Amino acid sequence: MQPWMVLLDEAVRFFVYLERYQYTRKLARETSPFALQLSRLGSDVLSIRELISIGQEAPAYAIARSFVDGVELAMAIAEDPSFAVAYSEAEDNLAFWKKRIGFGQIYSTVERFLLRTGGSATEASQHIARHKAVKNALSGHVHIAPYSALRSGLIPSISHPGMFHIGELGCLSTHMPQLCMLIAEETHTFAACCINAFIKPNPPLVFSEYRPTKKLHDTVASAHVLQELLARHGHQLELLSNSFFNPGDNKNTT
């Protein structure tokens, strides 16, 4: 798990650094919800990392589902100050969710954020389509589908591909590298959007008047490290993680 955990560590580091920098700025009604959302995203990623390290796949996937929702929410908050205020000051959170977030309501605001931060229309559409597919795939871990329980009791072994750990708590699953890749790639996309936002003219309000400081440098450096790790090793790690499901393909990853 070491190479995938390195990716996950860098994802944790990015959110810690960006959150730390955001709290150095003077926050207002329109911008404080974004800082708080960064705190939530960092908490989610750190929790996923800890759950993976102790071999708890199903809870890690459940939090990953929340993390993907949280990334969308952070994008919407960053894009639309009125949305940020309405979200943070809603008297009825469930009613706000039904009206502005749930059932795909949030995607139009997410799309505007992606377009504003340098994505093409095709890339924005692909990103949203991927999110829909990911959230659908992860929903079984939230709503306790039978396969979630099955993979907790019969754990497909990463140390012995093709075999299972039966009734053993805390064993590493073959699915865990893919979860690390998911979190790393989602973090990379979000990080790229954020950096593109504050270096462009007329940035969203939450990124306005960014000034070079050591804390901002740490944020950018972390995003760059994650980008380089994925660019240099992402494809090889994908092949290797796939080989855990097809042990005979190990020769293709050397």
N, C-alpha and C positions, 0 to 999 in steps of 0.2 A: 504493500500500500504506500510505500514511501514517496514515489513520484507524484501520486495523486494527492497525497496529504500536503506536499509542498505547494501544489496549486491551491488547495483549500486554505492553507496558512496565508498565502498571499491575498486571497479574497478577504479573509478576516482583516488583514493588515490594511487593505485599501479602505474598508469601511471605517475602521478605527481612526485612520489618518484624516479622511474627509470629514467625519463627524467632529474630530478635534479642531480642525480648521474652521468649520462652520460655526462652532460655538465661540470663536474669537471675534466674530463679527457682531455688529449691533443688530439684534433680531427684532422683528416687528410681527404684527398679527399675520401678515402675508408670508413671512419667511420662517418664522419659528416652527411651523408644522413640518417643513422640509428637514430641519435639523433634528427634530424629534423622530422623524421617519428614518433618518440615517441611523439613529441609535437603535431603532427596532431592527433594521436590516442587519446591523452588526451583531446584535444579539442572536438573531436567527442563524446567521452563518457560524458563529462561534458554537452555538448549541448543536448544530448539525455536525460540526467537526468533533465535538466531544462524544456525541452519540455514535459516530462511526468508529471512533477510537476504542469504544467499549463494545463494539459489535451489535449495535441496536439499529437494525435496518429500518423496520417499520416506523418507529417514532421519528427517525431522521427524515424519511420520505414525507411524513405528515408535516413536519416543519418546512421542508422544501416546498411543499404546496403553498404554505403561507408565505414563504420567501418570494416566490414568483408573483403572487398577488401584491406583496409589499413593494416589489420593484415597479410594478405598474402604477401603484398608488404614488410612489415617490416621483415618477415621471409626470403624472397628472398634477400633483401639487406644485412641481417646479414650473410647469407650463402655464398654469392658470391661477393667478393669485386669488381670484374670487372663489375658485374651487377650494383652494387651501383654507381660506377663512371659513367657508361654509362647512367644510369637513371638520375642522377643529372646533367649531362653535355650534354644531348641530345639536339641537335639544333631543332629537330622536335619531340615534345612530342607525337603527335598523331602517327607518324611513329614508334617511339619506342614502344608505347603501342601495336600497331598491331603486331609488330615483336616479342616482348619479354614478354608481359603481357596478352593481350586479347586473347579470343578464347581458353582459357586453356593453353596458352604458359607458364604461370608462375608456373603451378602445379609441374613440374619436379623439379624445384629449391626448392619449398616449401616442397616437399617430402624429398629431401636430407637434408633439415634443420631439419625436424621432426625426421628422422632416426639418424642424428648426435647428436641430443639432447636427445636421449634415447628412442624414440618411436620405436615400432616394425613395420615391414612391414605392418602387418594387421592394426595396429593402425593408421599408416600414411594414408593408403588407406581409412579407415573409416572416418578419419578427412577430407580428401579432398572430399569424397562423401557427407559428411554432409554439407560442405561449398557450394558445387554445389546446393544441395537441398535448403539450406537457401537463397542463392542469387537468385535462381529462385522464391522462395516464396515472397521475398521482392521486386522483380523487379517491381511488379505492383504499388508499392508506388512511385517508381522513374518515371515510364512511365505513371503514372496516369491512372491506370485501374479503371473501374467503381466501384469496391468494395471499393477502397480507398476513393472515394467521398461518397459512401453510408455510410461507417462507420464514416465519419466525420459529416454527417447530421443526421443519425440515430445511436446514440452511444449506444452500448450494455452496460448497466449500471453495474458497479462493486458493487455499493452500494445497488442496487435492482436487483439481478440476475434474468434473464428471462424477464426484461423490458428494455425499451429504453429511452434515452434522445433525444428528437426530436427538432432539431434546436437550441440547447443550446451549446454555445461555452465554451469550457474549462472543460467539464465533464470527469470523469475518466472512461476509457473503461475496459471491462473484458480482453482485449488482453494485457494490459500493464504489468501485472505480468510476462507473458511469454517473453515479450521483455526484461525485467530486467534480467530474468534467462538466456536468450541468451547472453547478454552482459557479465554477470558475468562468465558464463561458458567459453566463448571465451577468456576472460581476464585470467581466471585461467589456461587454456591450454597454452596460450602464456607465462604467468609468470613461469609456471613449466618448459617450454622449455628454457627460459632465464636462470633460476637458474641452471638447469642441464648443460647448456652450459658453464657457467663460473666456475663450480666446477670440470669439467672434464679436463683431459689432452688435450692439443692441441685444445683449444676452437676456435670458429670463431673469426676473427680479432676484431670485435666490442666488444667482451667480454674478450679480452686478457688483462692480467696484471691487473685484478680487485684486489683491495686492500681493506681490511676491514676498513670501516669508518662508522661514524654514519649515513651518507646518504645511504650507501649500506645496513646497518642494517635496516633502516626504510623500504627500498624496500623489503627485504626478509621478514620482519615481516608482512608487508601488504599482501604479497602473501600468507603467512601462515594463516593469519586471514581469507582471502577469501576462502582458501582451507578448513579450519575447518568449516566455516559457510555452505559451500556447502555439506561437508561430513555429518554434523550433521543434517542439516535442509532441504537439497535440495529435498529429496524425499517427505517429508511432504508438502513442499511448492508447489511442482509439483501437488500433489493430490489436494491441496487447490485451486490452480489456475484453475485446470480442473473442479472443482466443480462449478465455476462461470458460466460455460457453461451448467452444469447439476445440477441445484439447489437442486434436490432431493438427490444428493450424498453427501451433506454437512456432514451427519452423519458419513461418512467414514473418515473424516479428523480430527475428534476430538481426 
